[in-house]
């Protein structure tokens, strides 16, 4: 494994770039009329179970799955598995 201080300067500078890291608990599509009826105390029920794994996305690309955990008075994500990127190479077959 390569240590951070052994990387070239340009590579280390790339590692300082900030990217959006997003975990979505659930999502749902609703008619606009239901959205405008929302107010304090409204409850939106989602189809996703609270036991289902959550997906961690970095820059809109899924990179891991995990479970919600409580860290003090805040929420966190315990990563349980990494998602491998799609293969970027195509098989070359002779004609």
C-alpha positions as CSV (number, residue, x, y, z in Angstrom):
1,X,0.0,0.0,0.0
2,X,1.4,3.4,-1.0
3,X,1.6,6.0,1.8
4,X,0.1,9.4,1.3
5,X,3.5,11.3,1.7
6,X,5.0,9.0,-1.0
7,X,2.6,10.2,-3.7
8,X,3.6,12.9,-6.2
9,X,2.6,16.5,-5.4
10,X,0.0,16.7,-8.1
11,X,-1.7,13.5,-6.9
12,X,-1.8,14.7,-3.3
13,X,-3.3,18.0,-4.5
14,X,-6.1,16.0,-6.3
15,X,-6.9,14.3,-2.9
16,X,-7.8,17.8,-1.5
17,X,-10.6,18.4,-4.0
18,X,-14.0,18.4,-2.2
19,X,-16.8,16.3,-3.7
20,X,-20.4,15.9,-2.6
21,X,-20.9,12.8,-0.4
22,X,-24.6,11.8,-0.2
23,X,-26.5,9.2,1.7
24,X,-30.2,9.1,0.9
25,X,-32.5,7.5,3.5
26,X,-35.4,7.1,1.0
27,X,-37.1,8.9,-1.8
28,X,-40.6,9.1,-3.1
29,X,-42.5,10.8,-5.9
30,X,-45.7,12.6,-4.9
31,X,-48.2,14.7,-6.8
32,X,-47.6,18.4,-6.4
33,X,-50.9,18.9,-4.6
34,X,-49.8,16.6,-1.8
35,X,-46.5,18.5,-1.5
36,X,-48.2,21.9,-1.1
37,X,-50.4,20.4,1.6
38,X,-47.4,19.6,3.8
39,X,-46.9,21.6,6.9
40,X,-45.4,21.3,10.4
41,X,-46.3,17.9,11.9
42,X,-46.9,16.3,8.5
43,X,-45.6,12.7,8.1
44,X,-44.5,11.3,4.8
45,X,-44.4,7.5,4.7
46,X,-41.8,5.8,2.5
47,X,-41.9,2.3,1.1
48,X,-38.3,1.5,2.3
49,X,-37.9,-0.5,5.4
50,X,-35.7,1.0,8.2
51,X,-33.7,-2.3,8.1
52,X,-32.7,-1.9,4.4
53,X,-29.1,-0.9,3.5
54,X,-28.4,2.7,2.5
55,X,-26.3,3.7,-0.5
56,X,-23.3,6.1,-0.3
57,X,-22.8,8.2,-3.4
58,X,-19.8,10.3,-4.2
59,X,-20.4,12.8,-7.0
60,X,-23.6,10.9,-8.1
61,X,-21.7,7.5,-8.3
62,X,-22.6,4.8,-5.8
63,X,-19.4,3.7,-4.0
64,X,-20.6,1.8,-0.9
65,X,-23.6,0.5,1.1
66,X,-24.1,0.6,4.8
67,X,-26.4,1.0,7.7
68,X,-27.5,4.1,9.6
69,X,-25.9,4.5,13.1
70,X,-26.2,7.1,15.8
71,X,-23.0,8.9,16.7
72,X,-23.6,11.0,19.8
73,X,-26.6,13.1,18.9
74,X,-26.0,12.9,15.1
75,X,-26.5,10.2,12.4
76,X,-23.7,8.4,10.6
77,X,-23.2,5.6,8.1
78,X,-21.4,2.3,9.0
79,X,-20.0,1.0,5.6
80,X,-20.7,-2.7,5.2
81,X,-19.5,-3.2,1.6
82,X,-17.9,-1.3,-1.2
83,X,-19.4,-1.2,-4.7
84,X,-16.9,-2.0,-7.5
85,X,-17.0,0.4,-10.5
86,X,-18.3,-0.8,-13.8
87,X,-15.8,-2.5,-16.1
88,X,-14.4,0.2,-18.5
89,X,-12.8,-2.2,-21.0
90,X,-14.4,-4.2,-23.7
91,X,-13.3,-7.6,-24.8
92,X,-11.5,-7.6,-28.1
93,X,-12.4,-10.6,-30.2
94,X,-10.7,-11.5,-33.5
95,X,-13.0,-11.6,-36.5
